Amino acid sequence: MSMTQNPFADNQGRQTIDAASRLHAVADFDLEQCQAALKVPGLQKTVEKRLRARIRKLEKMKA
């Protein structure tokens, strides 16, 4: 999965894999990044829930 497909990866290709770091990162994601993040293999359930909540919030703001 490339960096553009994995918003948890930095510019050097290193990925955050722990739930706490991922939850922190989600707060700054845009809609496209949230949707890509949902496809990351091994995604923790708590991170998935936060991503879905962020998507709902961003969609409401867009409307």
C-alpha positions in Angstrom: 0.0 0.0 0.0 1.5 3.3 -1.0 1.7 6.4 1.1 -1.1 8.0 -0.9 -3.3 5.0 -0.1 -2.2 4.9 3.5 -2.7 8.2 5.3 -1.0 6.7 8.4 2.3 6.7 6.5 4.8 9.6 6.7 6.8 11.0 3.8 9.5 8.3 4.3 6.9 5.4 4.2 7.0 4.7 7.9 3.6 3.9 9.3 1.9 4.4 12.7 0.5 1.1 13.8 -0.6 1.7 17.4 -4.2 2.7 18.0 -3.3 5.8 20.1 -1.1 7.3 17.3 -3.7 6.5 14.7 -6.5 8.0 16.8 -4.5 11.2 17.2 -3.8 11.3 13.4 -7.5 11.0 12.4 -8.4 14.4 13.9 -6.4 16.0 11.0 -7.6 13.8 8.2 -9.8 15.1 5.4 -12.6 13.0 3.9 -10.4 11.4 1.3 -7.8 10.4 3.9 -10.5 8.9 6.1 -11.9 6.8 3.3 -8.4 5.6 2.4 -7.6 4.8 6.1 -10.7 2.5 6.3 -8.9 0.3 3.8 -5.7 -0.1 5.7 -5.1 -3.7 6.6 -5.1 -4.5 10.4 -7.1 -1.4 11.3 -8.1 -1.4 14.9 -11.9 -1.3 15.7 -11.5 1.9 17.8 -9.8 3.6 14.9 -12.4 2.5 12.5 -15.1 3.9 14.7 -13.3 7.2 15.0 -12.8 7.3 11.2 -16.5 6.7 10.6 -17.4 9.5 13.1 -15.0 11.8 11.4 -16.4 11.0 8.0 -19.9 11.8 9.3 -18.7 15.1 10.7 -16.9 16.1 7.5 -19.9 15.3 5.4 -22.2 17.4 7.6 -19.8 20.3 7.3 -19.7 19.9 3.5 -23.5 20.0 3.2 
